[in-house]
Amino acid sequence: MYIEKFDKFLQTVPLKDYRKKYSSIKIVEMDLSKDIQAIELLYKVYWNEKKFISFDNFYKRYLQEKKKHLKYLK
């Protein structure tokens, strides 16, 4: 069920257009330490656990799971 929905979604993504438009842009996460990158948690939550939570809830979980690797400026 999920795989069919995901496959249909992927078929709608114009990859050539996105590559042309965005390939020269570097995102901030590329410079972050692997310990604080969100990508692993994104896959864990949305793909493995199939929990479609809000950004706010995702961010709370991110802070909880990554807090030992984050340094806050005061």
Gaussian input, Z-matrix of N, CA and C with variables (Angstrom, degrees):
# hf/3-21g

backbone

0 1
 N
 C     1     B1
 C     2     B2     1     A1
 N     3     B3     2     A2     1     D1
 C     4     B4     3     A3     2     D2
 C     5     B5     4     A4     3     D3
 N     6     B6     5     A5     4     D4
 C     7     B7     6     A6     5     D5
 C     8     B8     7     A7     6     D6
 N     9     B9     8     A8     7     D7
 C    10    B10     9     A9     8     D8
 C    11    B11    10    A10     9     D9
 N    12    B12    11    A11    10    D10
 C    13    B13    12    A12    11    D11
 C    14    B14    13    A13    12    D12
 N    15    B15    14    A14    13    D13
 C    16    B16    15    A15    14    D14
 C    17    B17    16    A16    15    D15
 N    18    B18    17    A17    16    D16
 C    19    B19    18    A18    17    D17
 C    20    B20    19    A19    18    D18
 N    21    B21    20    A20    19    D19
 C    22    B22    21    A21    20    D20
 C    23    B23    22    A22    21    D21
 N    24    B24    23    A23    22    D22
 C    25    B25    24    A24    23    D23
 C    26    B26    25    A25    24    D24
 N    27    B27    26    A26    25    D25
 C    28    B28    27    A27    26    D26
 C    29    B29    28    A28    27    D27
 N    30    B30    29    A29    28    D28
 C    31    B31    30    A30    29    D29
 C    32    B32    31    A31    30    D30
 N    33    B33    32    A32    31    D31
 C    34    B34    33    A33    32    D32
 C    35    B35    34    A34    33    D33
 N    36    B36    35    A35    34    D34
 C    37    B37    36    A36    35    D35
 C    38    B38    37    A37    36    D36
 N    39    B39    38    A38    37    D37
 C    40    B40    39    A39    38    D38
 C    41    B41    40    A40    39    D39
 N    42    B42    41    A41    40    D40
 C    43    B43    42    A42    41    D41
 C    44    B44    43    A43    42    D42
 N    45    B45    44    A44    43    D43
 C    46    B46    45    A45    44    D44
 C    47    B47    46    A46    45    D45
 N    48    B48    47    A47    46    D46
 C    49    B49    48    A48    47    D47
 C    50    B50    49    A49    48    D48
 N    51    B51    50    A50    49    D49
 C    52    B52    51    A51    50    D50
 C    53    B53    52    A52    51    D51
 N    54    B54    53    A53    52    D52
 C    55    B55    54    A54    53    D53
 C    56    B56    55    A55    54    D54
 N    57    B57    56    A56    55    D55
 C    58    B58    57    A57    56    D56
 C    59    B59    58    A58    57    D57
 N    60    B60    59    A59    58    D58
 C    61    B61    60    A60    59    D59
 C    62    B62    61    A61    60    D60
 N    63    B63    62    A62    61    D61
 C    64    B64    63    A63    62    D62
 C    65    B65    64    A64    63    D63
 N    66    B66    65    A65    64    D64
 C    67    B67    66    A66    65    D65
 C    68    B68    67    A67    66    D66
 N    69    B69    68    A68    67    D67
 C    70    B70    69    A69    68    D68
 C    71    B71    70    A70    69    D69
 N    72    B72    71    A71    70    D70
 C    73    B73    72    A72    71    D71
 C    74    B74    73    A73    72    D72
 N    75    B75    74    A74    73    D73
 C    76    B76    75    A75    74    D74
 C    77    B77    76    A76    75    D75
 N    78    B78    77    A77    76    D76
 C    79    B79    78    A78    77    D77
 C    80    B80    79    A79    78    D78
 N    81    B81    80    A80    79    D79
 C    82    B82    81    A81    80    D80
 C    83    B83    82    A82    81    D81
 N    84    B84    83    A83    82    D82
 C    85    B85    84    A84    83    D83
 C    86    B86    85    A85    84    D84
 N    87    B87    86    A86    85    D85
 C    88    B88    87    A87    86    D86
 C    89    B89    88    A88    87    D87
 N    90    B90    89    A89    88    D88
 C    91    B91    90    A90    89    D89
 C    92    B92    91    A91    90    D90
 N    93    B93    92    A92    91    D91
 C    94    B94    93    A93    92    D92
 C    95    B95    94    A94    93    D93
 N    96    B96    95    A95    94    D94
 C    97    B97    96    A96    95    D95
 C    98    B98    97    A97    96    D96
 N    99    B99    98    A98    97    D97
 C   100   B100    99    A99    98    D98
 C   101   B101   100   A100    99    D99
 N   102   B102   101   A101   100   D100
 C   103   B103   102   A102   101   D101
 C   104   B104   103   A103   102   D102
 N   105   B105   104   A104   103   D103
 C   106   B106   105   A105   104   D104
 C   107   B107   106   A106   105   D105
 N   108   B108   107   A107   106   D106
 C   109   B109   108   A108   107   D107
 C   110   B110   109   A109   108   D108
 N   111   B111   110   A110   109   D109
 C   112   B112   111   A111   110   D110
 C   113   B113   112   A112   111   D111
 N   114   B114   113   A113   112   D112
 C   115   B115   114   A114   113   D113
 C   116   B116   115   A115   114   D114
 N   117   B117   116   A116   115   D115
 C   118   B118   117   A117   116   D116
 C   119   B119   118   A118   117   D117
 N   120   B120   119   A119   118   D118
 C   121   B121   120   A120   119   D119
 C   122   B122   121   A121   120   D120
 N   123   B123   122   A122   121   D121
 C   124   B124   123   A123   122   D122
 C   125   B125   124   A124   123   D123
 N   126   B126   125   A125   124   D124
 C   127   B127   126   A126   125   D125
 C   128   B128   127   A127   126   D126
 N   129   B129   128   A128   127   D127
 C   130   B130   129   A129   128   D128
 C   131   B131   130   A130   129   D129
 N   132   B132   131   A131   130   D130
 C   133   B133   132   A132   131   D131
 C   134   B134   133   A133   132   D132
 N   135   B135   134   A134   133   D133
 C   136   B136   135   A135   134   D134
 C   137   B137   136   A136   135   D135
 N   138   B138   137   A137   136   D136
 C   139   B139   138   A138   137   D137
 C   140   B140   139   A139   138   D138
 N   141   B141   140   A140   139   D139
 C   142   B142   141   A141   140   D140
 C   143   B143   142   A142   141   D141
 N   144   B144   143   A143   142   D142
 C   145   B145   144   A144   143   D143
 C   146   B146   145   A145   144   D144
 N   147   B147   146   A146   145   D145
 C   148   B148   147   A147   146   D146
 C   149   B149   148   A148   147   D147
 N   150   B150   149   A149   148   D148
 C   151   B151   150   A150   149   D149
 C   152   B152   151   A151   150   D150
 N   153   B153   152   A152   151   D151
 C   154   B154   153   A153   152   D152
 C   155   B155   154   A154   153   D153
 N   156   B156   155   A155   154   D154
 C   157   B157   156   A156   155   D155
 C   158   B158   157   A157   156   D156
 N   159   B159   158   A158   157   D157
 C   160   B160   159   A159   158   D158
 C   161   B161   160   A160   159   D159
 N   162   B162   161   A161   160   D160
 C   163   B163   162   A162   161   D161
 C   164   B164   163   A163   162   D162
 N   165   B165   164   A164   163   D163
 C   166   B166   165   A165   164   D164
 C   167   B167   166   A166   165   D165
 N   168   B168   167   A167   166   D166
 C   169   B169   168   A168   167   D167
 C   170   B170   169   A169   168   D168
 N   171   B171   170   A170   169   D169
 C   172   B172   171   A171   170   D170
 C   173   B173   172   A172   171   D171
 N   174   B174   173   A173   172   D172
 C   175   B175   174   A174   173   D173
 C   176   B176   175   A175   174   D174
 N   177   B177   176   A176   175   D175
 C   178   B178   177   A177   176   D176
 C   179   B179   178   A178   177   D177
 N   180   B180   179   A179   178   D178
 C   181   B181   180   A180   179   D179
 C   182   B182   181   A181   180   D180
 N   183   B183   182   A182   181   D181
 C   184   B184   183   A183   182   D182
 C   185   B185   184   A184   183   D183
 N   186   B186   185   A185   184   D184
 C   187   B187   186   A186   185   D185
 C   188   B188   187   A187   186   D186
 N   189   B189   188   A188   187   D187
 C   190   B190   189   A189   188   D188
 C   191   B191   190   A190   189   D189
 N   192   B192   191   A191   190   D190
 C   193   B193   192   A192   191   D191
 C   194   B194   193   A193   192   D192
 N   195   B195   194   A194   193   D193
 C   196   B196   195   A195   194   D194
 C   197   B197   196   A196   195   D195
 N   198   B198   197   A197   196   D196
 C   199   B199   198   A198   197   D197
 C   200   B200   199   A199   198   D198
 N   201   B201   200   A200   199   D199
 C   202   B202   201   A201   200   D200
 C   203   B203   202   A202   201   D201
 N   204   B204   203   A203   202   D202
 C   205   B205   204   A204   203   D203
 C   206   B206   205   A205   204   D204
 N   207   B207   206   A206   205   D205
 C   208   B208   207   A207   206   D206
 C   209   B209   208   A208   207   D207
 N   210   B210   209   A209   208   D208
 C   211   B211   210   A210   209   D209
 C   212   B212   211   A211   210   D210
 N   213   B213   212   A212   211   D211
 C   214   B214   213   A213   212   D212
 C   215   B215   214   A214   213   D213
 N   216   B216   215   A215   214   D214
 C   217   B217   216   A216   215   D215
 C   218   B218   217   A217   216   D216
 N   219   B219   218   A218   217   D217
 C   220   B220   219   A219   218   D218
 C   221   B221   220   A220   219   D219

   B1=1.4367
   B2=1.5310
   B3=1.3198
   B4=1.4565
   B5=1.5200
   B6=1.3209
   B7=1.4571
   B8=1.5214
   B9=1.3175
   B10=1.4650
   B11=1.5264
   B12=1.3380
   B13=1.4641
   B14=1.5256
   B15=1.3222
   B16=1.4556
   B17=1.5232
   B18=1.3092
   B19=1.4605
   B20=1.5345
   B21=1.3161
   B22=1.4686
   B23=1.5217
   B24=1.3179
   B25=1.4569
   B26=1.5285
   B27=1.3164
   B28=1.4670
   B29=1.5222
   B30=1.3031
   B31=1.4677
   B32=1.5255
   B33=1.3092
   B34=1.4656
   B35=1.5285
   B36=1.3145
   B37=1.4644
   B38=1.5261
   B39=1.3278
   B40=1.4666
   B41=1.5417
   B42=1.3172
   B43=1.4693
   B44=1.5231
   B45=1.3147
   B46=1.4708
   B47=1.5226
   B48=1.3210
   B49=1.4684
   B50=1.5191
   B51=1.3310
   B52=1.4681
   B53=1.5239
   B54=1.3201
   B55=1.4660
   B56=1.5153
   B57=1.3159
   B58=1.4644
   B59=1.5270
   B60=1.3116
   B61=1.4567
   B62=1.5305
   B63=1.3458
   B64=1.4602
   B65=1.5367
   B66=1.3010
   B67=1.4707
   B68=1.5210
   B69=1.3044
   B70=1.4701
   B71=1.5221
   B72=1.3220
   B73=1.4646
   B74=1.5269
   B75=1.3008
   B76=1.4590
   B77=1.5226
   B78=1.3211
   B79=1.4638
   B80=1.5282
   B81=1.3073
   B82=1.4648
   B83=1.5206
   B84=1.3131
   B85=1.4661
   B86=1.5320
   B87=1.3192
   B88=1.4650
   B89=1.5234
   B90=1.3291
   B91=1.4626
   B92=1.5231
   B93=1.3199
   B94=1.4561
   B95=1.5250
   B96=1.2928
   B97=1.4549
   B98=1.5254
   B99=1.3114
   B100=1.4674
   B101=1.5301
   B102=1.3081
   B103=1.4648
   B104=1.5238
   B105=1.3322
   B106=1.4679
   B107=1.5277
   B108=1.3014
   B109=1.4640
   B110=1.5254
   B111=1.3040
   B112=1.4597
   B113=1.5238
   B114=1.3189
   B115=1.4659
   B116=1.5341
   B117=1.3104
   B118=1.4671
   B119=1.5267
   B120=1.3281
   B121=1.4607
   B122=1.5334
   B123=1.3212
   B124=1.4709
   B125=1.5212
   B126=1.3320
   B127=1.4713
   B128=1.5273
   B129=1.3130
   B130=1.4614
   B131=1.5320
   B132=1.3249
   B133=1.4606
   B134=1.5261
   B135=1.3248
   B136=1.4610
   B137=1.5241
   B138=1.3161
   B139=1.4716
   B140=1.5264
   B141=1.3302
   B142=1.4680
   B143=1.5241
   B144=1.3263
   B145=1.4635
   B146=1.5315
   B147=1.3256
   B148=1.4706
   B149=1.5222
   B150=1.3314
   B151=1.4597
   B152=1.5256
   B153=1.3008
   B154=1.4499
   B155=1.5283
   B156=1.3274
   B157=1.4576
   B158=1.5304
   B159=1.3187
   B160=1.4633
   B161=1.5347
   B162=1.3325
   B163=1.4584
   B164=1.5225
   B165=1.3320
   B166=1.4736
   B167=1.5255
   B168=1.3160
   B169=1.4685
   B170=1.5265
   B171=1.3341
   B172=1.4597
   B173=1.5281
   B174=1.3308
   B175=1.4556
   B176=1.5219
   B177=1.3257
   B178=1.4656
   B179=1.5262
   B180=1.3238
   B181=1.4692
   B182=1.5212
   B183=1.3399
   B184=1.4645
   B185=1.5238
   B186=1.3200
   B187=1.4681
   B188=1.5171
   B189=1.3124
   B190=1.4613
   B191=1.5344
   B192=1.3225
   B193=1.4642
   B194=1.5255
   B195=1.3246
   B196=1.4687
   B197=1.5187
   B198=1.3394
   B199=1.4643
   B200=1.5224
   B201=1.3198
   B202=1.4643
   B203=1.5296
   B204=1.3376
   B205=1.4660
   B206=1.5233
   B207=1.3183
   B208=1.4549
   B209=1.5206
   B210=1.3000
   B211=1.4575
   B212=1.5168
   B213=1.3096
   B214=1.4506
   B215=1.5166
   B216=1.3061
   B217=1.4710
   B218=1.5081
   B219=1.3026
   B220=1.4690
   B221=1.4989
   A1=111.51
   A2=117.12
   A3=120.49
   A4=111.34
   A5=115.78
   A6=119.00
   A7=111.21
   A8=117.67
   A9=120.43
   A10=110.79
   A11=116.40
   A12=120.32
   A13=110.84
   A14=115.05
   A15=119.92
   A16=110.45
   A17=117.25
   A18=121.63
   A19=110.52
   A20=117.27
   A21=120.78
   A22=111.23
   A23=115.75
   A24=119.88
   A25=110.61
   A26=117.37
   A27=120.93
   A28=112.04
   A29=116.72
   A30=120.12
   A31=112.02
   A32=117.66
   A33=121.04
   A34=113.07
   A35=117.91
   A36=121.44
   A37=110.02
   A38=117.41
   A39=120.77
   A40=111.25
   A41=117.04
   A42=121.36
   A43=113.75
   A44=118.23
   A45=120.12
   A46=110.95
   A47=116.20
   A48=119.76
   A49=111.48
   A50=116.51
   A51=120.08
   A52=111.34
   A53=117.67
   A54=119.68
   A55=110.72
   A56=116.06
   A57=120.86
   A58=110.63
   A59=116.25
   A60=121.24
   A61=113.55
   A62=117.46
   A63=120.15
   A64=116.39
   A65=118.94
   A66=119.50
   A67=113.41
   A68=117.90
   A69=119.90
   A70=112.91
   A71=117.04
   A72=120.75
   A73=110.40
   A74=116.16
   A75=121.46
   A76=108.39
   A77=115.86
   A78=119.43
   A79=110.35
   A80=115.72
   A81=122.35
   A82=111.18
   A83=117.15
   A84=120.41
   A85=112.42
   A86=117.73
   A87=120.71
   A88=112.10
   A89=116.65
   A90=121.17
   A91=113.50
   A92=117.15
   A93=120.11
   A94=111.92
   A95=115.32
   A96=120.88
   A97=108.93
   A98=116.98
   A99=120.89
   A100=111.27
   A101=116.88
   A102=121.48
   A103=113.56
   A104=117.43
   A105=119.25
   A106=113.27
   A107=118.29
   A108=119.92
   A109=110.22
   A110=115.64
   A111=121.28
   A112=113.52
   A113=117.92
   A114=120.70
   A115=112.70
   A116=117.79
   A117=120.82
   A118=111.29
   A119=116.04
   A120=120.49
   A121=110.89
   A122=117.16
   A123=119.94
   A124=110.80
   A125=116.49
   A126=119.97
   A127=110.88
   A128=116.33
   A129=120.94
   A130=111.44
   A131=116.37
   A132=121.16
   A133=111.98
   A134=116.49
   A135=119.81
   A136=113.90
   A137=117.69
   A138=120.19
   A139=111.75
   A140=117.10
   A141=119.89
   A142=112.50
   A143=116.46
   A144=120.54
   A145=112.42
   A146=116.36
   A147=123.06
   A148=111.97
   A149=114.90
   A150=122.16
   A151=107.15
   A152=116.84
   A153=121.38
   A154=109.37
   A155=113.65
   A156=121.31
   A157=110.68
   A158=115.72
   A159=121.04
   A160=109.81
   A161=114.68
   A162=119.36
   A163=110.59
   A164=116.42
   A165=119.77
   A166=111.44
   A167=116.94
   A168=119.90
   A169=111.46
   A170=115.97
   A171=118.66
   A172=110.01
   A173=116.32
   A174=120.50
   A175=111.75
   A176=117.61
   A177=120.69
   A178=110.61
   A179=115.78
   A180=119.62
   A181=110.92
   A182=115.95
   A183=120.41
   A184=110.62
   A185=116.74
   A186=120.06
   A187=111.66
   A188=116.31
   A189=120.61
   A190=110.87
   A191=117.24
   A192=120.62
   A193=113.21
   A194=118.01
   A195=121.34
   A196=113.85
   A197=117.35
   A198=119.47
   A199=114.14
   A200=118.29
   A201=118.61
   A202=112.37
   A203=116.36
   A204=120.73
   A205=112.92
   A206=116.79
   A207=121.14
   A208=110.79
   A209=115.56
   A210=121.38
   A211=107.27
   A212=116.30
   A213=120.96
   A214=110.20
   A215=114.76
   A216=119.82
   A217=109.24
   A218=116.78
   A219=120.73
   A220=110.26
   D1=-54.16
   D2=179.48
   D3=-63.73
   D4=-40.28
   D5=-175.97
   D6=-66.18
   D7=-36.02
   D8=178.18
   D9=-67.04
   D10=-43.20
   D11=177.83
   D12=-62.40
   D13=-43.38
   D14=-179.67
   D15=-65.52
   D16=-41.76
   D17=178.93
   D18=-61.87
   D19=-44.35
   D20=177.70
   D21=-61.88
   D22=-41.24
   D23=177.36
   D24=-61.54
   D25=-47.32
   D26=-179.12
   D27=-58.97
   D28=-34.67
   D29=179.79
   D30=-66.54
   D31=-20.02
   D32=179.98
   D33=-89.33
   D34=-9.31
   D35=-176.52
   D36=-83.65
   D37=119.64
   D38=179.54
   D39=-81.17
   D40=80.31
   D41=-173.24
   D42=-58.15
   D43=-41.56
   D44=-179.92
   D45=-59.61
   D46=-43.14
   D47=179.36
   D48=-64.20
   D49=-43.75
   D50=179.72
   D51=-65.39
   D52=-41.73
   D53=178.61
   D54=-61.64
   D55=-44.40
   D56=-179.24
   D57=-62.17
   D58=-43.30
   D59=-175.56
   D60=-76.76
   D61=-37.52
   D62=-168.90
   D63=-115.24
   D64=-4.14
   D65=-174.27
   D66=-64.24
   D67=-23.92
   D68=-179.19
   D69=-87.05
   D70=-5.49
   D71=-177.91
   D72=-91.24
   D73=131.29
   D74=177.24
   D75=-101.53
   D76=129.18
   D77=-179.85
   D78=-90.14
   D79=155.47
   D80=-177.70
   D81=-58.53
   D82=-39.63
   D83=-175.53
   D84=-58.45
   D85=-25.67
   D86=-179.99
   D87=-61.53
   D88=-27.12
   D89=-178.90
   D90=-94.02
   D91=-5.88
   D92=-178.07
   D93=-81.91
   D94=151.70
   D95=173.77
   D96=-60.73
   D97=145.13
   D98=179.74
   D99=-58.17
   D100=-29.30
   D101=-178.74
   D102=-63.28
   D103=-24.18
   D104=-177.92
   D105=-116.14
   D106=4.05
   D107=176.17
   D108=-68.51
   D109=144.09
   D110=-176.59
   D111=-87.79
   D112=-13.35
   D113=-170.97
   D114=-59.17
   D115=-41.83
   D116=179.61
   D117=-61.04
   D118=-43.43
   D119=179.34
   D120=-69.26
   D121=-35.38
   D122=176.21
   D123=-58.34
   D124=-47.98
   D125=178.05
   D126=-62.68
   D127=-42.25
   D128=-178.62
   D129=-60.23
   D130=-48.95
   D131=-175.77
   D132=-72.86
   D133=-53.28
   D134=-171.47
   D135=-84.03
   D136=-32.35
   D137=-176.38
   D138=-95.23
   D139=-55.74
   D140=-176.58
   D141=-73.21
   D142=-49.61
   D143=-177.62
   D144=-84.07
   D145=-17.61
   D146=-178.39
   D147=53.08
   D148=43.31
   D149=176.17
   D150=-103.14
   D151=114.50
   D152=-178.66
   D153=-96.12
   D154=74.36
   D155=-175.17
   D156=-89.14
   D157=162.45
   D158=179.26
   D159=-70.42
   D160=164.84
   D161=176.73
   D162=-60.40
   D163=-42.65
   D164=-179.44
   D165=-58.77
   D166=-44.55
   D167=178.81
   D168=-68.69
   D169=-36.84
   D170=176.43
   D171=-62.90
   D172=-44.66
   D173=-177.92
   D174=-64.14
   D175=-38.62
   D176=175.67
   D177=-60.40
   D178=-43.83
   D179=178.95
   D180=-66.32
   D181=-41.15
   D182=177.40
   D183=-57.09
   D184=-49.07
   D185=179.78
   D186=-61.26
   D187=-39.29
   D188=-179.61
   D189=-65.40
   D190=-43.39
   D191=-175.68
   D192=-81.15
   D193=-24.76
   D194=-175.55
   D195=-108.41
   D196=2.20
   D197=-171.77
   D198=-57.85
   D199=-31.15
   D200=-179.43
   D201=-70.30
   D202=-17.49
   D203=-179.94
   D204=-99.92
   D205=-7.24
   D206=-176.90
   D207=-99.01
   D208=142.96
   D209=174.73
   D210=-117.27
   D211=126.33
   D212=179.32
   D213=-96.01
   D214=136.22
   D215=175.75
   D216=-85.70
   D217=136.14
   D218=179.22
   D219=-112.03

